[in-house]
């Protein structure tokens, strides 16, 4: 999972909405500051991340760091992962946690659901 979240971080650091969306499977669900949303179409997921990337540019996003806090196997091809995030934005940091449920499909990991909540790095 470490390598998967390195790719995820790189996609966010590049503010590349398509690269971020490529790491999700469809259908998927995301619960974050935008509310609880479900996605069945790739174009809608790309649009969501394009808006997120624009917001990140506006608050001087520089980079993100992550720590995997916990992994729980949910079966042969599924895992729940709690990740602590620190977003570096200008002169401040934003810390939060995300609980991901990831699915292993065609020898690759994809995010099926992401639930963002308060937490420290």
N, C-alpha and C positions, 0 to 999 in steps of 0.2 A: 504494500500500500504506500510505502514511502515514495517509491518511484512515481506512482500514479499522482500523488499529491504534489510532487515536484513539477510534473507536467501541468497540473492544474494551476499552480502558482505562476509558472512561466506564461501561461495563457492570460492570466489576469495582469501580470506585470507588463505584457505587451498590449493590454487593453484590447484584446482581439476577441470580439464576441463570437465569431464563428468557431475559433479554436476552443473557447470555453464550452459552447454548445455541443461540440463534437465529443465531449467527455461525459455527456448525459445520454441515457437511453430514453426512448419514447415508448409508452407514455412515461411521464415523470411528474414529480411534485416538488415544489419549493415553497418553504414558509420562511419569509424574511421581512425586512422593513416594508416591502411592497405588499405584504399580505400573504395569504395562502393561495397559491396558484397551481393549477395543473396544466400540463402541456401535452398535446397529442400531435402537434405539428412542429417541425423543426424551425420553420420561419417565425413562429411565435416565440420560441425559445431564443432564437438569435436576436429578435427584437427586444426581448426582456433584457438580455445581456448587453445589447448595444446601448440601451437607456442607462443601465448600471455603469457601463464604462464611461459614458458621457458625464454622469454624476461624479464618478471617481476623478476624471480629469478636472472637473470644476472645484473639487476640494483638494487639489494638488497631490493626488495619489502618486507615490513614488515606488513602493514595493510592498510585498507581503512576506511574512514569515509564518511557518506553521509548526506545530508539535502534535504528533499523534498521541492522544491521551489514553485511549482505550480502543481495543478491537475485540469484537465478539463475532465468532463464526455463527452464521445462521443456517448453515447447510453447506453442501459441496460447492455451490457457486454464488453464495451470498455472504456478505459481511456487514456488520454495523460498526462504524468508525466514528469516534468522537475526536474532533480536531480543535485545538486552540489556535486562534489566528491573531496576529498582530499586523495591522495595516499601518504603514508609515505614510503619513500625509503631512507634507510641509514640516511644521515644527511640532507636530503632535502625533500620538499613536492612538489607534482605535483597536481595542481588544474585544474579542467575542469568541464564542464556541459554535460549532456546527456538528450536528449529528447527521451523518450520511449513512444511507443504506446503499451499498454498491453491489452490482451484479456482474458476474464474470461470464461474458458472452464472446464466443469465437476467439478465445485466448486473450481477451482484453477486459479490463475493468471499466465499468461505466457507473455513473451515479443514477440511481433510481429515485431517491428522495434526499432532500437537504432541508434540515430544520435549524435555523439560526437562532441563537439565544444568548443572553448575557453571560459573560465569563471572562476571567482574566487569563493572561498569557503566562 
